[in-house]
């Protein structure tokens, strides 16, 4: 019997659309034990709408992996502890895919490296900005090449915390992506390339004063703001209260602010106040950055 623990993730971080992300110390876990018959049990803060049968994304991912390596599908009992809110921009689907791959790989004797698991996860998820930090931890950059996805960890243990403000509404990723225009101007593309470069330097050099400018974006955040009342005002409130930088987390509706330790109370308070003024009833969490990514351990 063993447990796989998978972190929540925040993708894009402003200008790093589909390529930048970080892992957070908020976790889903999967307990795997041999069993006949097959069984799935659900625990944790989020259980509604998650199937406890063979249609479950974790189980489907496990079966996909075993078929790829021609490994016979075993009979197991799975217990899922779900603490990452679904459809909120914190990587719940990536956690399911990564968790399923790590669990299936462990059951098969760990024939695949983390790098090879990333290639499968990226093919299943469709973009790597969540699956890479879920596997590797820290702040990550994912580079698509003809030979596969190249993962780079920009900072394993950055010296900041994250405030995540989670509205009480769901936002489907497909809807949030569908609102984006199919083409962008050269001016906006140059803006995002330059700001993503600045953001990467801020993480590598730990010059967090650069994050406010580095996390600015023109390709997706303003466009998605129409789906999240008070989003732009809340991000500005985070800056004013002492955050290094702030952005939409993934496709939203969660907002994330990267902060020094001494500003967590002020930033949390101001972000919540603004969101509440716009009719939301949000939850706020102050989280450290996860440095390990998904891990499995014998229990």
Buried (B, 14 or more C-beta within 10 A) or exposed (E): EBBBBBBBBBBBBBBBBBBBBBBBBBBBBBBBEEEEEBBBEBEBEBEEEBEBEEEBBBBBBBBBBBEEEEBEEBEBBBBBBBBBBBBBBBBBBBBBBBBBBBBBBBBBEEEBEBEEBBBBBBBBBEBBBBBBBBBBBBBBBBEEEEEBBBBBBBBBEBEBBBBBBBBEBEBEBEEBBEEBEEEBEEEBEEBBEBBBEBBBBBBEEEEBEBBBBBBBBBBBBEBBBEBBBBBBBBBBBBBEBBBBBBBBBBBBBBBBBBBBEEBBEBBBBBBBEBBEEBEBEBBBBBBBBBBBBBBBEEE
